[in-house]
Amino acid sequence: MAMSYLHETMTLEQARTFQDEVINIAGQIPSGMVTTYGLIATLAGWPSHARMVGRVLRYTSGAERLPCHRVVNRDGRTAPGWSSHRSLLEKEGVTFKANGHVDMARHLWNPLD
């Protein structure tokens, strides 16, 4: 499994563990809820690696079977260039504010709370 997209400060073992943790956490996000790239990175033990979460979800084989649509940025913005992102969330009952961002006060899944 090539992991060239992971951060250069990680050892191969750390990268594998990070990847496994990201996949595990993303798979736990309940329907109708969202979480953020940054929160997943924090839960995986690498709080400053939010961008790496996006790369894991994009490039890891099998990630397409995960509810990746339940991951948004910290402001509740959906992924640019993913036209069905919002509609997938709306089908699960996720609501959006007037600015087009997910209502994070209502729908943020944080297992640390």
VOPAGU-2260 file (C-alpha; in pm, 1 decimal, decimal comma):
REM VOPAGU-2260
SITE   aa  ch    i         X         Y         Z
SITE  MET   A    0       0,0       0,0       0,0
SITE  ALA   A    1     163,1     324,1    -111,8
SITE  MET   A    2     138,7     604,7     138,2
SITE  SER   A    3     341,5     870,7     -36,7
SITE  TYR   A    4      62,5    1120,3      32,9
SITE  LEU   A    5     124,1    1105,9     408,5
SITE  HIS   A    6     331,4    1357,9     597,4
SITE  GLU   A    7     706,8    1333,1     565,6
SITE  THR   A    8     753,1    1362,3     943,3
SITE  MET   A    9     578,5    1028,0     996,9
SITE  THR   A   10     758,9     698,8     998,7
SITE  LEU   A   11     601,9     426,9     787,5
SITE  GLU   A   12     464,1     264,3    1103,1
SITE  GLN   A   13     315,3     594,4    1221,5
SITE  ALA   A   14     164,3     652,1     877,8
SITE  ARG   A   15      -0,4     309,6     880,6
SITE  THR   A   16    -135,9     365,4    1230,7
SITE  PHE   A   17    -262,9     710,8    1134,9
SITE  GLN   A   18    -430,2     573,6     823,4
SITE  ASP   A   19    -595,6     292,8    1021,3
SITE  GLU   A   20    -716,7     536,4    1286,6
SITE  VAL   A   21    -860,5     777,6    1029,4
SITE  ILE   A   22   -1047,7     494,5     856,3
SITE  ASN   A   23   -1176,1     362,9    1189,7
SITE  ILE   A   24   -1293,2     704,5    1312,2
SITE  ALA   A   25   -1458,0     801,4     983,0
SITE  GLY   A   26   -1648,7     473,8     986,4
SITE  GLN   A   27   -1802,2     560,1    1323,8
SITE  ILE   A   28   -1963,4     892,3    1228,8
SITE  PRO   A   29   -2338,0     842,8    1277,0
SITE  SER   A   30   -2590,4     919,4    1007,4
SITE  GLY   A   31   -2718,9    1274,5    1034,7
SITE  MET   A   32   -2397,1    1394,5    1196,6
SITE  VAL   A   33   -2068,0    1535,3    1069,8
SITE  THR   A   34   -1720,7    1575,2    1206,2
SITE  THR   A   35   -1419,4    1771,8    1091,3
SITE  TYR   A   36   -1088,6    1679,5     936,4
SITE  GLY   A   37    -917,4    1843,6    1233,7
SITE  LEU   A   38   -1114,1    1650,9    1492,8
SITE  ILE   A   39   -1035,1    1322,8    1318,7
SITE  ALA   A   40    -665,5    1418,5    1313,7
SITE  THR   A   41    -680,4    1496,5    1686,0
SITE  LEU   A   42    -856,2    1170,0    1764,9
SITE  ALA   A   43    -591,4     986,9    1560,5
SITE  GLY   A   44    -316,0    1145,9    1770,9
SITE  TRP   A   45    -187,5    1397,0    1514,4
SITE  PRO   A   46    -380,8    1720,0    1587,2
SITE  SER   A   47    -199,7    1933,6    1330,7
SITE  HIS   A   48    -257,8    1693,3    1041,8
SITE  ALA   A   49    -611,5    1775,3     923,6
SITE  ARG   A   50    -503,8    1788,3     559,6
SITE  MET   A   51    -360,6    1440,8     592,2
SITE  VAL   A   52    -704,5    1314,6     696,2
SITE  GLY   A   53    -842,8    1438,2     366,1
SITE  ARG   A   54    -564,9    1263,7     179,4
SITE  VAL   A   55    -625,2     935,5     360,3
SITE  LEU   A   56    -996,3     953,2     281,9
SITE  ARG   A   57    -925,7    1037,7     -79,9
SITE  TYR   A   58    -642,1     800,0    -162,0
SITE  THR   A   59    -683,0     493,1      57,6
SITE  SER   A   60    -828,3     190,4    -113,7
SITE  GLY   A   61   -1158,7      99,8      48,8
SITE  ALA   A   62   -1225,5     449,2     182,8
SITE  GLU   A   63   -1496,7     489,5     -80,3
SITE  ARG   A   64   -1711,6     255,1     130,1
SITE  LEU   A   65   -1687,6     490,4     428,3
SITE  PRO   A   66   -1930,7     772,9     501,4
SITE  CYS   A   67   -1669,3    1028,7     391,7
SITE  HIS   A   68   -1948,0    1272,4     309,5
SITE  ARG   A   69   -1988,6    1315,9     686,7
SITE  VAL   A   70   -1651,3    1491,7     708,1
SITE  VAL   A   71   -1643,8    1869,0     655,2
SITE  ASN   A   72   -1402,9    2147,0     737,6
SITE  ARG   A   73   -1406,1    2323,4    1074,2
SITE  ASP   A   74   -1648,9    2587,7     947,9
SITE  GLY   A   75   -1892,8    2326,9     818,8
SITE  ARG   A   76   -1805,6    2380,0     453,8
SITE  THR   A   77   -1841,9    2088,9     217,7
SITE  ALA   A   78   -1561,2    1980,6     -13,3
SITE  PRO   A   79   -1514,6    2201,2    -318,9
SITE  GLY   A   80   -1556,5    2010,5    -640,5
SITE  TRP   A   81   -1775,9    1742,8    -483,2
SITE  SER   A   82   -2115,8    1839,6    -619,6
SITE  SER   A   83   -2313,4    1572,4    -433,7
SITE  HIS   A   84   -2154,9    1634,1     -91,3
SITE  ARG   A   85   -2434,1    1861,0      33,4
SITE  SER   A   86   -2715,9    1647,0    -106,3
SITE  LEU   A   87   -2575,2    1332,9      59,0
SITE  LEU   A   88   -2578,7    1511,2     394,5
SITE  GLU   A   89   -2926,2    1655,2     338,6
SITE  LYS   A   90   -3059,6    1304,1     267,8
SITE  GLU   A   91   -2947,9    1215,3     620,0
SITE  GLY   A   92   -3122,3    1516,8     773,3
SITE  VAL   A   93   -2818,6    1743,5     808,5
SITE  THR   A   94   -2925,7    2106,2     793,5
SITE  PHE   A   95   -2735,5    2399,3     650,6
SITE  LYS   A   96   -2720,6    2762,3     754,9
SITE  ALA   A   97   -2796,8    3049,2     517,3
SITE  ASN   A   98   -2426,3    3077,1     429,3
SITE  GLY   A   99   -2428,7    2720,3     293,7
SITE  HIS   A  100   -2231,7    2570,3     581,7
SITE  VAL   A  101   -2346,8    2274,6     790,6
SITE  ASP   A  102   -2517,9    2378,3    1113,5
SITE  MET   A  103   -2230,0    2254,4    1329,0
SITE  ALA   A  104   -2405,3    2339,4    1656,7
SITE  ARG   A  105   -2670,2    2084,6    1564,2
SITE  HIS   A  106   -2480,9    1818,9    1374,1
SITE  LEU   A  107   -2121,3    1801,9    1502,5
SITE  TRP   A  108   -2024,4    1452,0    1618,1
SITE  ASN   A  109   -1749,5    1475,6    1876,3
SITE  PRO   A  110   -1690,8    1152,4    2066,8
SITE  LEU   A  111   -1485,4    1351,5    2320,9
SITE  ASP   A  112   -1793,2    1541,5    2441,6
